[in-house]
Amino acid sequence: MILKEFSKYIQSKDNDIISGKITATNILCDWVKLVVYKNPKNNVDKIVHKEIMLCENKVGDYFIVAKSKSGQTLIKALYNYAQSYEHYIMNKWLQDKKASDFRPL
């Protein structure tokens, strides 16, 4: 159910992934930030609040930290899903492209 909620969020960012504006890892961090910084209203929010902590360093970078062993498993599953989804979107985008569509730098 948590992956389902995250998948809805990341699917809304397809164009940003394709254009290179954002990576799947950044989208994951943004989603965790949205969930953690609001009051938990459903089971997904409650589980994320219980299992995951979001930390920020002095530069403004965020780190997703597990609060428990099951939190580590959850983070790993979310990260793997984000990466595989990004690869899927880029592969789908590249299917109808030819080498001549790209110009050398």
N, C-alpha and C positions, 0 to 999 in steps of 0.2 A: 504494500500500500504506500510506503514511503517512496519507492522507486517510481510508482505510478504518478505521484504528485510532482516529483522532480521531473519526470519525463514530460508532463504537461508544460512545465515552465521552460525547459530547454527547447522544446519544439517551437515555442513562440519566438525563439531567438535564431531560427535557421538563417535568415538573411544576414544577420550580424556575423555568424560563423563563416558563411560563404564569402562575405566581403572582407573578412580578416579583422573586423573591428574588435572582436572578442574571442577568446578561446573557451572551450568547454570547461576547463578548470576554473576560469574566472566566473563563468555562469554558475557553476556549482557553488563557489564561494558567495556570490550574490544571493543565490537562493537560500543558503544556510543563514546568511545575514538577515534576510527578510523574515525567516521563520524564527530565529533566535531573538530578534529584537522586538517581536510582538508578543502579546499575551497568548498563551496556548489556548486554542479554541476547539481543536479536534485531536484525535489520537495521534495523527502524524506530528502535529506541533508538540504534543506532550512527549512523545518518544524522542524527537530531535532535541528538545530541551533537556531531557534526562541523559541522553547519550553523547551529545556533542557540545563542545565549547568553541567559541570563536575568539581568537586572540589577535590583537593588532600590535605591530612593532612601531618603533619611533618614525619609520619612513612612511607608514600608512599601509603597509602590506598586511593582509589577513592570513591567519593560519587556522586551519580546522583541526581541532584536537579532540581526541576521544576521551571520555570520562571513564570508560570501562572497556573490558574485552569485547563486549557486544557492540560498543560504540566504534571500536576499531574495525570490526567486521562491517558495520553499516557504512563507515567512511570509505572503506575499500570498495564496497559494492557500488556506492554512489560515484566514486572516482572512475571505476572501471566502466560503468554505464556511460558517464560523460565522455570518456575517451572513445569508446566504441561508437557512440552516437555521432561524435564529430567526424570520425573516419567514415561512417556511413553517409553522412551528408556530403562530405567532400567527394567521396567516390561517386555518389549519385550525380553531383554537379559535373564531374569530369567525364562522365560516360559519353556525352555528345560533343566533346571537344576534340580538336585535332591539334597536332603539334604546331601547325601554322597559325593557330589562334593565339599563340603566345609569342611575344617578341623578346629577343635576348636583351639583357640589360646592358 
